[in-house]
């Protein structure tokens, strides 16, 4: 069965792939989605190597495991990086594939792209990691400022409305900028930190995530240093 599915992937035959992975009851067979050929490659691996964008999207939509690893520890993202398939990398990254998994050689997809000289892929993966880190920061602060037990008696109604508006704006920026340059993400991170700072100050420090507090402290120190530098 692996041979038939792989052949359908190679020929970009989405209809055949769908037939192979769907049982008589019309349900998707997850095992077939991630089945591997004699060389240890999954349908998603092959699609990424060959740049079959439509097939990749179809496999992911049906539930293919983007972080499934081969016997050598390679994922679909490693395959896309080694073949210089930047559009495939973008799809995987946007769908949430792990950017940092290392194979048995200790290489993450970014390392693979650099080793094979795919500079555009390498640069994209760096940007994607920074953008995703921004997303995690945003989600962490949002979780803190919507924790009812934590904010009770500390943030008033206006505070909560302002915080909600802030995160709505931040989320809209994130969703509409799928591949921003690093400077743009850094600027947006500054907007995030400046935006949450007044609210974080109103909360009891001991109850706030220590990593978030440390980040706020570091940001304030950097801002003071920047102001001193500008005045000198």
N, CA, C and O of each residue as an XYZ file, in Angstrom:
928
protein
N       0.826     -1.212      0.000
C       0.000      0.000      0.000
C       0.860      1.262      0.000
O       0.499      2.266     -0.613
N       2.003      1.204      0.693
C       2.879      2.380      0.743
C       3.312      2.789     -0.654
O       3.361      3.976     -0.978
N       3.629      1.784     -1.490
C       4.089      2.069     -2.854
C       3.025      2.796     -3.653
O       3.330      3.742     -4.379
N       1.760      2.358     -3.523
C       0.674      2.976     -4.274
C       0.452      4.428     -3.848
O       0.257      5.309     -4.685
N       0.486      4.659     -2.543
C       0.271      6.019     -2.049
C       1.414      6.934     -2.480
O       1.183      8.059     -2.922
N       2.644      6.449     -2.350
C       3.807      7.247     -2.745
C       3.739      7.574     -4.231
O       4.057      8.690     -4.641
N       3.324      6.598     -5.035
C       3.211      6.823     -6.480
C       2.169      7.905     -6.762
O       2.368      8.756     -7.629
N       1.063      7.866     -6.030
C       0.017      8.879     -6.210
C       0.536     10.262     -5.827
O       0.184     11.261     -6.455
N       1.377     10.315     -4.790
C       1.977     11.585     -4.380
C       2.887     12.115     -5.484
O       2.834     13.295     -5.830
N       3.716     11.241     -6.030
C       4.658     11.638     -7.081
C       3.924     12.205     -8.290
O       4.363     13.181     -8.899
N       2.792     11.574     -8.628
C       2.022     12.023     -9.795
C       0.982     13.091     -9.445
O       0.152     13.468    -10.273
N       1.047     13.567     -8.204
C       0.170     14.663     -7.779
C      -1.310     14.303     -7.925
O      -2.140     15.148     -8.260
N      -1.619     13.038     -7.669
C      -2.978     12.537     -7.857
C      -3.731     12.559     -6.520
O      -3.784     11.558     -5.805
N      -4.308     13.715     -6.203
C      -4.997     13.894     -4.925
C      -6.181     12.942     -4.776
O      -6.465     12.454     -3.682
N      -6.864     12.685     -5.884
C      -8.035     11.802     -5.833
C      -7.633     10.383     -5.447
O      -8.299      9.740     -4.635
N      -6.545      9.904     -6.030
C      -6.056      8.559     -5.708
C      -5.627      8.471     -4.251
O      -5.920      7.494     -3.561
N      -4.932      9.499     -3.796
C      -4.471      9.518     -2.403
C      -5.667      9.415     -1.468
O      -5.651      8.656     -0.499
N      -6.705     10.188     -1.774
C      -7.899     10.187     -0.935
C      -8.550      8.810     -0.916
O      -9.040      8.364      0.122
N      -8.555      8.144     -2.051
C      -9.132      6.800     -2.129
C      -8.342      5.817     -1.269
O      -8.923      4.984     -0.574
N      -7.025      5.919     -1.321
C      -6.172      4.993     -0.575
C      -6.317      5.149      0.937
O      -6.288      4.162      1.672
N      -6.473      6.388      1.397
C      -6.478      6.625      2.846
C      -7.881      6.583      3.455
O      -8.034      6.720      4.669
N      -8.907      6.394      2.613
C     -10.288      6.360      3.102
C     -10.811      4.929      3.095
O     -10.720      4.241      2.078
N     -11.360      4.473      4.224
C     -11.878      3.109      4.284
C     -13.313      3.041      3.754
O     -13.863      4.045      3.301
N     -13.904      1.861      3.814
C     -15.241      1.653      3.250
C     -16.307      2.475      3.957
O     -17.339      2.796      3.367
N     -16.065      2.817      5.215
C     -17.030      3.623      5.970
C     -16.839      5.119      5.730
O     -17.539      5.947      6.312
N     -15.888      5.449      4.871
C     -15.636      6.855      4.572
C     -14.764      7.552      5.599
O     -14.684      8.780      5.619
N     -14.105      6.768      6.461
C     -13.244      7.342      7.491
C     -11.786      7.328      7.032
O     -11.368      6.466      6.259
N     -11.028      8.302      7.527
C      -9.617      8.404      7.171
C      -8.794      7.429      8.006
O      -8.929      7.379      9.229
N      -7.949      6.662      7.342
C      -7.053      5.733      8.023
C      -5.749      6.468      8.338
O      -4.902      6.654      7.464
N      -5.603      6.876      9.581
C      -4.444      7.664      9.983
C      -3.120      6.955      9.779
O      -2.111      7.596      9.485
N      -3.113      5.635      9.932
C      -1.871      4.879      9.770
C      -1.356      4.969      8.341
O      -0.148      5.049      8.116
N      -2.270      4.957      7.376
C      -1.857      5.042      5.980
C      -1.336      6.434      5.634
O      -0.498      6.585      4.745
N      -1.831      7.446      6.336
C      -1.352      8.807      6.093
C       0.135      8.922      6.391
O       0.856      9.658      5.717
N       0.590      8.192      7.402
C       1.979      8.305      7.847
C       2.804      7.060      7.521
O       3.896      6.875      8.059
N       2.282      6.210      6.642
C       2.999      4.994      6.269
C       4.321      5.356      5.596
O       4.417      6.391      4.936
N       5.329      4.519      5.758
C       6.646      4.816      5.184
C       7.059      3.754      4.174
O       6.731      2.576      4.310
N       7.792      4.207      3.150
C       8.259      3.277      2.126
C       9.526      2.566      2.600
O       9.937      2.728      3.749
N      10.138      1.789      1.726
C      11.326      1.015      2.104
C      12.503      1.901      2.496
O      13.414      1.456      3.194
N      12.482      3.154      2.048
C      13.564      4.081      2.384
C      13.225      4.933      3.608
O      13.981      5.827      3.988
N      12.076      4.638      4.216
C      11.704      5.341      5.441
C      11.031      6.680      5.237
O      10.945      7.478      6.170
N      10.551      6.942      4.025
C       9.913      8.233      3.738
C       8.393      8.085      3.760
O       7.840      7.111      3.250
N       7.741      9.066      4.356
C       6.281      9.085      4.412
C       5.734      9.825      3.190
O       6.494     10.491      2.487
N       4.428      9.719      2.927
C       3.839     10.495      1.822
C       4.117     11.990      1.958
O       4.389     12.670      0.968
N       4.047     12.498      3.193
C       4.304     13.921      3.409
C       5.767     14.256      3.131
O       6.073     15.317      2.586
N       6.666     13.351      3.507
C       8.091     13.551      3.209
C       8.302     13.702      1.702
O       8.953     14.641      1.244
N       7.742     12.767      0.948
C       7.908     12.770     -0.506
C       7.320     14.040     -1.111
O       7.932     14.670     -1.973
N       6.133     14.405     -0.652
C       5.479     15.611     -1.176
C       6.335     16.849     -0.919
O       6.417     17.738     -1.767
N       6.970     16.905      0.250
C       7.823     18.053      0.582
C       9.101     18.057     -0.249
O       9.573     19.117     -0.659
N       9.652     16.898     -0.493
C      10.864     16.807     -1.301
C      10.606     17.256     -2.740
O      11.461     17.879     -3.369
N       9.419     16.932     -3.248
C       9.091     17.238     -4.641
C       8.349     18.562     -4.810
O       8.070     18.984     -5.933
N       8.034     19.211     -3.697
C       7.355     20.500     -3.789
C       5.900     20.405     -4.199
O       5.379     21.314     -4.846
N       5.236     19.316     -3.832
C       3.830     19.115     -4.188
C       2.936     19.834     -3.167
O       2.417     19.222     -2.234
N       2.775     21.121     -3.365
C       2.076     21.967     -2.402
C       0.639     21.509     -2.153
O       0.212     21.409     -1.003
N      -0.104     21.232     -3.218
C      -1.507     20.821     -3.064
C      -1.619     19.507     -2.297
O      -2.508     19.334     -1.463
N      -0.710     18.591     -2.589
C      -0.716     17.297     -1.900
C      -0.406     17.489     -0.420
O      -1.035     16.871      0.439
N       0.559     18.343     -0.132
C       0.927     18.619      1.260
C      -0.272     19.145      2.037
O      -0.567     18.679      3.137
N      -0.954     20.113      1.456
C      -2.113     20.700      2.136
C      -3.209     19.660      2.338
O      -3.877     19.646      3.372
N      -3.391     18.787      1.345
C      -4.402     17.744      1.461
C      -4.063     16.728      2.537
O      -4.931     16.328      3.312
N      -2.807     16.309      2.589
C      -2.378     15.344      3.602
C      -2.537     15.919      5.008
O      -3.013     15.239      5.918
N      -2.133     17.173      5.173
C      -2.244     17.814      6.488
C      -3.710     17.970      6.879
O      -4.082     17.737      8.029
N      -4.539     18.366      5.913
C      -5.968     18.540      6.183
C      -6.612     17.226      6.625
O      -7.561     17.225      7.409
N      -6.090     16.115      6.120
C      -6.631     14.804      6.481
C      -6.037     14.254      7.773
O      -6.462     13.207      8.261
N      -5.050     14.965      8.326
C      -4.515     14.553      9.621
C      -3.125     13.965      9.620
O      -2.724     13.345     10.605
N      -2.368     14.140      8.538
C      -0.995     13.624      8.514
C      -0.183     14.261      9.641
O      -0.321     15.451      9.927
N       0.654     13.459     10.265
C       1.489     13.939     11.373
C       2.701     14.677     10.807
O       3.610     14.058     10.254
N       2.705     15.993     10.947
C       3.795     16.801     10.390
C       5.119     16.562     11.101
O       6.183     16.816     10.535
N       5.062     16.075     12.335
C       6.278     15.871     13.116
C       6.677     14.397     13.214
O       7.510     14.021     14.038
N       6.073     13.575     12.365
C       6.451     12.161     12.326
C       7.912     12.054     11.891
O       8.330     12.720     10.944
N       8.684     11.219     12.583
C      10.117     11.132     12.284
C      10.479      9.790     11.656
O       9.860      8.762     11.929
N      11.498      9.834     10.811
C      12.010      8.616     10.184
C      12.978      7.939     11.148
O      13.218      8.435     12.249
N      13.528      6.811     10.730
C      14.489      6.100     11.580
C      15.742      6.939     11.819
O      16.483      6.700     12.772
N      15.976      7.927     10.945
C      17.120      8.824     11.098
C      16.746     10.122     11.818
O      17.567     11.024     11.984
N      15.477     10.186     12.241
C      15.039     11.359     12.993
C      14.609     12.535     12.141
O      14.412     13.635     12.658
N      14.460     12.317     10.837
C      14.072     13.414      9.949
C      12.554     13.551      9.857
O      11.826     12.559      9.817
N      12.095     14.793      9.824
C      10.675     15.091      9.654
C      10.444     15.628      8.244
O      11.383     15.808      7.470
N       9.183     15.877      7.931
C       8.858     16.465      6.627
C       9.550     17.813      6.464
O       9.943     18.186      5.359
N       9.697     18.535      7.562
C      10.356     19.837      7.491
C      11.843     19.682      7.172
O      12.408     20.499      6.445
N      12.475     18.649      7.706
C      13.870     18.367      7.343
C      13.973     18.102      5.835
O      14.893     18.581      5.172
N      13.014     17.333      5.308
C      13.037     16.995      3.877
C      12.881     18.253      3.028
O      13.619     18.456      2.064
N      11.918     19.092      3.392
C      11.687     20.317      2.629
C      12.920     21.216      2.668
O      13.283     21.830      1.664
N      13.557     21.287      3.830
C      14.748     22.128      3.982
C      15.908     21.601      3.145
O      16.647     22.380      2.543
N      16.068     20.285      3.106
C      17.190     19.707      2.366
C      17.033     19.884      0.858
O      18.022     19.945      0.128
N      15.790     19.965      0.397
C      15.537     20.133     -1.035
C      15.287     21.594     -1.409
O      15.040     21.899     -2.576
N      15.348     22.479     -0.449
C      15.182     23.901     -0.743
C      13.767     24.299     -1.104
O      13.561     25.222     -1.892
N      12.786     23.609     -0.535
C      11.377     23.868     -0.865
C      10.782     24.872      0.124
O      10.129     24.490      1.095
N      11.014     26.142     -0.134
C      10.593     27.165      0.816
C       9.075     27.254      0.947
O       8.570     27.503      2.042
N       8.334     27.056     -0.150
C       6.872     27.122     -0.067
C       6.327     25.997      0.809
O       5.338     26.173      1.521
N       6.981     24.847      0.747
C       6.568     23.723      1.595
C       6.864     24.030      3.061
O       6.066     23.723      3.946
N       8.014     24.636      3.301
C       8.365     25.026      4.667
C       7.342     26.006      5.228
O       6.960     25.921      6.395
N       6.904     26.932      4.388
C       5.933     27.934      4.839
C       4.612     27.280      5.232
O       4.001     27.650      6.234
N       4.180     26.308      4.435
C       2.931     25.610      4.757
C       3.066     24.878      6.087
O       2.203     24.989      6.958
N       4.155     24.132      6.236
C       4.373     23.362      7.461
C       4.451     24.275      8.679
O       3.863     23.983      9.721
N       5.179     25.381      8.542
C       5.332     26.306      9.666
C       3.994     26.927     10.051
O       3.665     27.025     11.234
N       3.223     27.346      9.048
C       1.929     27.975      9.321
C       0.944     26.992      9.953
O       0.065     27.386     10.718
N       1.103     25.714      9.625
C       0.211     24.697     10.185
C       0.679     24.222     11.561
O       0.010     23.417     12.208
N       1.840     24.729     12.004
C       2.285     24.418     13.361
C       3.324     23.331     13.503
O       3.544     22.840     14.610
N       3.974     22.935     12.414
C       5.016     21.911     12.516
C       6.152     22.399     13.411
O       6.450     23.592     13.465
N       6.775     21.461     14.105
C       7.876     21.798     15.007
C       9.083     22.287     14.202
O       9.554     21.602     13.294
N       9.571     23.468     14.544
C      10.695     24.064     13.823
C      12.047     23.619     14.371
O      13.083     23.864     13.753
N      12.036     22.968     15.528
C      13.295     22.741     16.235
C      13.662     21.274     16.454
O      14.684     20.988     17.076
N      12.853     20.341     15.957
C      13.184     18.927     16.142
C      14.522     18.608     15.479
O      14.792     19.042     14.358
N      15.350     17.849     16.181
C      16.667     17.493     15.651
C      16.696     16.027     15.229
O      16.108     15.167     15.886
N      17.387     15.756     14.126
C      17.539     14.374     13.681
C      18.693     13.711     14.430
O      19.252     14.301     15.354
N      19.049     12.503     14.040
C      20.087     11.772     14.766
C      21.463     12.415     14.634
O      22.370     12.107     15.407
N      21.622     13.305     13.659
C      22.882     14.036     13.506
C      22.882     15.327     14.329
O      23.851     16.086     14.325
N      21.773     15.554     15.033
C      21.675     16.756     15.852
C      21.307     17.998     15.068
O      21.539     19.118     15.525
N      20.731     17.806     13.879
C      20.392     18.939     13.025
C      18.886     19.206     13.022
O      18.082     18.291     12.846
N      18.524     20.464     13.219
C      17.136     20.877     13.048
C      16.975     21.302     11.584
O      17.978     21.421     10.880
N      15.763     21.531     11.108
C      15.571     21.915      9.698
C      16.417     23.115      9.264
O      16.918     23.154      8.141
N      16.568     24.080     10.152
C      17.376     25.257      9.821
C      18.831     24.865      9.545
O      19.464     25.401      8.635
N      19.351     23.929     10.337
C      20.725     23.459     10.134
C      20.865     22.760      8.784
O      21.862     22.924      8.081
N      19.846     21.979      8.441
C      19.852     21.261      7.163
C      19.886     22.249      6.001
O      20.662     22.088      5.060
N      19.038     23.271      6.079
C      18.986     24.274      5.010
C      20.338     24.955      4.841
O      20.782     25.198      3.719
N      20.983     25.258      5.951
C      22.290     25.917      5.885
C      23.342     24.975      5.296
O      24.171     25.394      4.487
N      23.308     23.707      5.701
C      24.305     22.747      5.208
C      24.209     22.556      3.699
O      25.224     22.390      3.022
N      22.989     22.580      3.177
C      22.809     22.382      1.738
C      22.853     23.693      0.948
O      22.661     23.698     -0.268
N      23.105     24.785      1.638
C      23.257     26.056      0.941
C      21.967     26.708      0.491
O      21.972     27.542     -0.414
N      20.853     26.331      1.120
C      19.566     26.939      0.761
C      19.339     28.158      1.661
O      18.603     28.090      2.645
N      19.979     29.259      1.308
C      19.970     30.441      2.172
C      18.571     31.018      2.369
O      18.240     31.482      3.460
N      17.745     30.993      1.316
C      16.387     31.535      1.444
C      15.584     30.722      2.457
O      14.824     31.278      3.249
N      15.761     29.402      2.424
C      15.066     28.530      3.376
C      15.584     28.765      4.792
O      14.812     28.831      5.748
N      16.896     28.891      4.907
C      17.493     29.137      6.225
C      16.965     30.446      6.810
O      16.535     30.489      7.963
N      16.999     31.503      6.015
C      16.534     32.809      6.495
C      15.061     32.757      6.882
O      14.651     33.337      7.887
N      14.271     32.053      6.072
C      12.842     31.956      6.391
C      12.632     31.243      7.726
O      11.828     31.685      8.547
N      13.349     30.145      7.944
C      13.174     29.379      9.179
C      13.592     30.184     10.408
O      13.010     30.029     11.482
N      14.595     31.039     10.251
C      14.981     31.936     11.348
C      13.831     32.893     11.647
O      13.457     33.091     12.803
N      13.278     33.483     10.588
C      12.158     34.423     10.773
C      10.939     33.714     11.364
O      10.256     34.254     12.234
N      10.677     32.506     10.884
C       9.514     31.754     11.364
C       9.635     31.450     12.854
O       8.648     31.515     13.587
N      10.847     31.117     13.300
C      11.064     30.813     14.718
C      10.852     32.056     15.575
O      10.256     31.979     16.649
N      11.336     33.196     15.104
C      11.176     34.451     15.848
C       9.709     34.853     15.891
O       9.212     35.301     16.924
N       9.017     34.691     14.764
C       7.589     35.026     14.716
C       6.793     34.126     15.655
O       5.895     34.594     16.355
N       7.119     32.840     15.673
C       6.389     31.927     16.548
C       6.674     32.233     18.013
O       5.791     32.104     18.860
N       7.899     32.635     18.311
C       8.237     33.011     19.678
C       7.403     34.211     20.119
O       6.958     34.287     21.264
N       7.200     35.147     19.191
C       6.336     36.300     19.470
C       4.920     35.821     19.786
O       4.283     36.317     20.716
N       4.439     34.863     19.014
C       3.087     34.332     19.241
C       2.972     33.742     20.641
O       1.988     33.980     21.341
N       3.988     32.965     21.052
C       3.946     32.339     22.368
C       3.962     33.391     23.479
O       3.282     33.237     24.494
N       4.739     34.456     23.284
C       4.761     35.545     24.261
C       3.367     36.162     24.376
O       2.853     36.380     25.473
N       2.776     36.434     23.221
C       1.465     37.063     23.188
C       0.428     36.189     23.896
O      -0.381     36.691     24.677
N       0.452     34.895     23.625
C      -0.501     33.984     24.250
C      -0.285     33.898     25.760
O      -1.242     33.822     26.532
N       0.987     33.911     26.171
C       1.297     33.818     27.599
C       0.792     35.045     28.350
O       0.208     34.922     29.427
N       1.017     36.228     27.783
C       0.537     37.451     28.430
C      -0.987     37.506     28.422
O      -1.606     37.934     29.396
N      -1.580     37.073     27.327
C      -3.040     37.075     27.245
C      -3.636     36.138     28.296
O      -4.641     36.456     28.931
N      -3.001     34.983     28.467
C      -3.472     34.026     29.474
C      -3.380     34.632     30.876
O      -4.278     34.456     31.699
N      -2.287     35.343     31.133
C      -2.110     35.976     32.443
C      -3.178     37.036     32.694
O      -3.753     37.105     33.780
N      -3.438     37.857     31.683
C      -4.358     38.985     31.862
C      -5.826     38.604     31.704
O      -6.706     39.459     31.802
N      -6.088     37.326     31.462
C      -7.477     36.850     31.435
C      -7.718     35.793     32.514
O      -8.761     35.140     32.538
N      -6.738     35.636     33.401
C      -6.866     34.704     34.523
C      -7.733     35.373     35.595
O      -7.273     36.265     36.307
N      -8.972     34.939     35.699
C      -9.932     35.604     36.589
C      -9.464     35.642     38.042
O      -9.641     36.650     38.726
N      -8.868     34.549     38.513
C      -8.397     34.518     39.899
C      -7.259     35.512     40.116
O      -7.157     36.133     41.174
N      -6.417     35.653     39.115
C      -5.250     36.524     39.237
C      -5.612     38.005     39.151
O      -5.071     38.826     39.891
N      -6.531     38.340     38.243
C      -6.821     39.763     38.009
C      -7.949     40.303     38.885
O      -8.182     41.511     38.921
N      -8.654     39.409     39.597
C      -9.770     39.853     40.443
C      -9.304     40.893     41.456
O      -8.380     40.646     42.230
N      -9.947     42.055     41.445
C      -9.603     43.112     42.383
C      -8.373     43.902     41.990
O      -8.015     44.868     42.664
N      -7.718     43.506     40.906
C      -6.499     44.183     40.459
C      -6.724     44.969     39.164
O      -6.253     46.097     39.016
N      -7.447     44.355     38.239
C      -7.751     45.030     36.982
C      -9.241     45.348     36.942
O     -10.079     44.472     37.157
N      -9.562     46.610     36.664
C     -10.969     46.995     36.600
C     -11.534     46.718     35.205
O     -10.841     46.189     34.335
N     -12.785     47.078     35.010
C     -13.458     46.798     33.742
C     -12.751     47.471     32.570
O     -12.564     46.864     31.516
N     -12.360     48.730     32.762
C     -11.666     49.450     31.690
C     -10.337     48.780     31.346
O      -9.962     48.691     30.177
N      -9.629     48.311     32.375
C      -8.366     47.604     32.142
C      -8.597     46.378     31.265
O      -7.860     46.133     30.310
N      -9.623     45.620     31.602
C      -9.903     44.384     30.861
C     -10.300     44.683     29.419
O      -9.923     43.956     28.500
N     -11.059     45.750     29.227
C     -11.467     46.139     27.872
C     -10.243     46.563     27.059
O     -10.097     46.189     25.896
N      -9.370     47.348     27.688
C      -8.158     47.809     27.000
C      -7.230     46.643     26.669
O      -6.637     46.595     25.591
N      -7.111     45.704     27.608
C      -6.255     44.538     27.378
C      -6.801     43.690     26.232
O      -6.042     43.212     25.389
N      -8.117     43.507     26.205
C      -8.742     42.724     25.138
C      -8.517     43.387     23.783
O      -8.244     42.711     22.791
N      -8.634     44.715     23.748
C      -8.418     45.457     22.501
C      -6.967     45.332     22.042
O      -6.688     45.200     20.850
N      -6.045     45.375     23.015
C      -4.619     45.237     22.703
C      -4.341     43.894     22.041
O      -3.688     43.834     20.999
N      -4.838     42.816     22.646
C      -4.552     41.485     22.114
C      -5.278     41.231     20.798
O      -4.810     40.446     19.972
N      -6.406     41.881     20.599
C      -7.104     41.774     19.317
C      -6.241     42.378     18.210
O      -6.103     41.805     17.129
N      -5.666     43.543     18.498
C      -4.801     44.214     17.526
C      -3.537     43.398     17.260
O      -3.111     43.253     16.115
N      -2.946     42.870     18.326
C      -1.726     42.072     18.189
C      -1.982     40.799     17.390
O      -1.170     40.405     16.553
N      -3.112     40.168     17.657
C      -3.461     38.938     16.947
C      -3.707     39.208     15.470
O      -3.292     38.430     14.612
N      -4.381     40.308     15.179
C      -4.647     40.672     13.782
C      -3.338     40.908     13.034
O      -3.194     40.515     11.876
N      -2.383     41.556     13.710
C      -1.080     41.772     13.068
C      -0.408     40.436     12.783
O       0.117     40.219     11.691
N      -0.425     39.541     13.769
C       0.226     38.240     13.612
C      -0.386     37.460     12.451
O       0.335     36.898     11.625
N      -1.695     37.428     12.393
C      -2.371     36.635     11.369
C      -2.220     37.218      9.968
O      -2.261     36.480      8.983
N      -2.048     38.522      9.871
C      -1.934     39.154      8.557
C      -0.488     39.290      8.084
O      -0.242     39.704      6.951
N       0.466     38.944      8.944
C       1.889     39.021      8.582
C       2.518     37.645      8.758
O       3.090     37.335      9.804
N       2.402     36.831      7.720
C       2.864     35.447      7.819
C       4.373     35.295      7.654
O       4.943     34.280      8.055
N       5.019     36.294      7.069
C       6.474     36.207      6.900
C       7.109     37.588      7.043
O       7.709     38.102      6.099
N       6.976     38.188      8.231
C       7.539     39.527      8.440
C       9.054     39.478      8.584
O       9.622     38.443      8.932
N       9.700     40.607      8.313
C      11.136     40.675      8.551
C      11.362     40.742     10.063
O      10.457     41.091     10.821
N      12.569     40.406     10.485
C      12.867     40.318     11.913
C      12.620     41.646     12.625
O      12.104     41.666     13.743
N      12.987     42.753     11.982
C      12.805     44.067     12.606
C      11.337     44.341     12.905
O      11.014     44.972     13.911
N      10.450     43.872     12.039
C       9.014     44.082     12.254
C       8.529     43.296     13.469
O       7.714     43.790     14.248
N       9.029     42.077     13.626
C       8.634     41.275     14.786
C       9.174     41.905     16.064
O       8.490     41.936     17.087
N      10.400     42.405     16.000
C      10.986     43.061     17.168
C      10.181     44.299     17.561
O       9.959     44.554     18.744
N       9.749     45.058     16.566
C       8.946     46.248     16.834
C       7.597     45.861     17.431
O       7.097     46.521     18.342
N       7.017     44.784     16.907
C       5.727     44.336     17.420
C       5.861     43.782     18.836
O       4.949     43.919     19.652
N       6.991     43.162     19.119
C       7.249     42.679     20.479
C       7.336     43.854     21.444
O       6.877     43.771     22.583
N       7.928     44.944     20.978
C       8.003     46.162     21.787
C       6.597     46.692     22.071
O       6.301     47.114     23.188
N       5.738     46.666     21.054
C       4.347     47.102     21.227
C       3.650     46.220     22.263
O       2.902     46.709     23.109
N       3.908     44.921     22.182
C       3.322     43.971     23.132
C       3.749     44.292     24.560
O       2.911     44.403     25.455
N       5.052     44.440     24.767
C       5.568     44.672     26.118
C       5.113     46.018     26.678
O       4.744     46.115     27.848
N       5.139     47.045     25.848
C       4.677     48.357     26.307
C       3.187     48.328     26.619
O       2.712     49.013     27.525
N       2.456     47.517     25.849
C       1.016     47.436     26.051
C       0.624     46.724     27.330
O      -0.320     47.133     28.006
N       1.348     45.650     27.672
C       0.968     44.865     28.857
C       1.577     45.417     30.144
O       1.114     45.098     31.238
N       2.605     46.237     30.016
C       3.321     46.732     31.189
C       2.413     47.375     32.244
O       2.539     47.038     33.422
N       1.503     48.286     31.873
C       0.643     48.910     32.895
C      -0.226     47.901     33.638
O      -0.504     48.068     34.826
N      -0.650     46.860     32.939
C      -1.509     45.860     33.574
C      -0.710     44.939     34.487
O      -1.151     44.609     35.587
N       0.464     44.529     34.026
C       1.307     43.638     34.831
C       1.688     44.311     36.144
O       1.757     43.658     37.185
N       1.935     45.614     36.090
C       2.321     46.351     37.298
C       1.223     46.346     38.356
O       1.505     46.491     39.546
N      -0.015     46.180     37.930
C      -1.132     46.185     38.875
C      -1.344     44.837     39.553
O      -2.075     44.737     40.538
N      -0.702     43.808     39.023
C      -0.886     42.475     39.586
C       0.149     42.203     40.670
O       1.195     42.851     40.718
N      -0.146     41.252     41.527
C       0.792     40.882     42.589
C       1.941     40.100     41.952
O       1.711     39.015     41.417
N       3.167     40.618     41.993
C       4.301     39.981     41.312
C       4.461     38.499     41.602
O       4.759     37.717     40.699
N       4.264     38.103     42.862
C       4.496     36.709     43.235
C       3.572     35.746     42.492
O       3.892     34.568     42.328
N       2.422     36.259     42.042
C       1.453     35.381     41.391
C       1.587     35.372     39.866
O       0.957     34.562     39.185
N       2.400     36.265     39.347
C       2.572     36.351     37.904
C       3.695     35.416     37.469
O       4.684     35.246     38.181
N       3.537     34.820     36.309
C       4.564     33.951     35.749
C       5.936     34.626     35.838
O       6.119     35.727     35.318
N       6.899     33.971     36.495
C       8.207     34.582     36.739
C       8.942     34.920     35.445
O       9.666     35.913     35.378
N       8.753     34.087     34.416
C       9.415     34.358     33.142
C       8.892     35.651     32.525
O       9.652     36.422     31.940
N       7.588     35.880     32.661
C       7.008     37.108     32.125
C       7.526     38.319     32.886
O       7.835     39.351     32.292
N       7.619     38.184     34.210
C       8.139     39.286     35.016
C       9.589     39.593     34.654
O       9.986     40.756     34.579
N      10.372     38.547     34.431
C      11.775     38.736     34.070
C      11.889     39.430     32.723
O      12.760     40.276     32.519
N      11.008     39.067     31.813
C      11.020     39.690     30.491
C      10.664     41.174     30.595
O      11.289     42.016     29.950
N       9.659     41.483     31.409
C       9.271     42.878     31.623
C      10.435     43.656     32.232
O      10.738     44.770     31.805
N      11.084     43.060     33.232
C      12.215     43.715     33.890
C      13.336     43.987     32.894
O      13.907     45.078     32.870
N      13.646     42.987     32.073
C      14.704     43.144     31.081
C      14.344     44.223     30.074
O      15.192     45.011     29.656
N      13.073     44.246     29.690
C      12.621     45.257     28.730
C      12.781     46.659     29.318
O      13.246     47.570     28.633
N      12.397     46.835     30.582
C      12.516     48.148     31.220
C      13.978     48.574     31.328
O      14.307     49.740     31.113
N      14.853     47.623     31.660
C      16.279     47.933     31.756
C      16.839     48.342     30.393
O      17.623     49.285     30.289
N      16.426     47.619     29.353
C      16.892     47.942     27.999
C      16.389     49.313     27.567
O      17.100     50.067     26.903
N      15.154     49.625     27.953
C      14.574     50.911     27.568
C      15.307     52.065     28.257
O      15.563     53.101     27.644
N      15.640     51.875     29.533
C      16.395     52.898     30.261
C      17.770     53.089     29.628
O      18.226     54.218     29.445
N      18.429     51.973     29.292
C      19.755     52.038     28.676
C      19.691     52.763     27.334
O      20.595     53.521     26.983
N      18.614     52.522     26.592
C      18.442     53.176     25.293
C      18.251     54.679     25.462
O      18.787     55.468     24.683
N      17.483     55.077     26.482
C      17.245     56.498     26.734
C      18.537     57.205     27.142
O      18.807     58.326     26.712
N      19.333     56.531     27.981
C      20.614     57.092     28.417
C      21.541     57.267     27.222
O      22.233     58.278     27.096
N      21.542     56.260     26.346
C      22.393     56.302     25.159
C      22.012     57.461     24.247
O      22.880     58.110     23.664
N      20.716     57.718     24.125
C      20.243     58.795     23.254
C      20.578     60.173     23.820
O      20.759     61.132     23.070
N      20.660     60.264     25.157
C      20.935     61.547     25.801
C      22.424     61.879     25.822
O      22.809     63.043     25.933
N      23.253     60.848     25.713
C      24.705     61.069     25.803
C      25.302     61.463     24.456
O      26.509     61.685     24.357
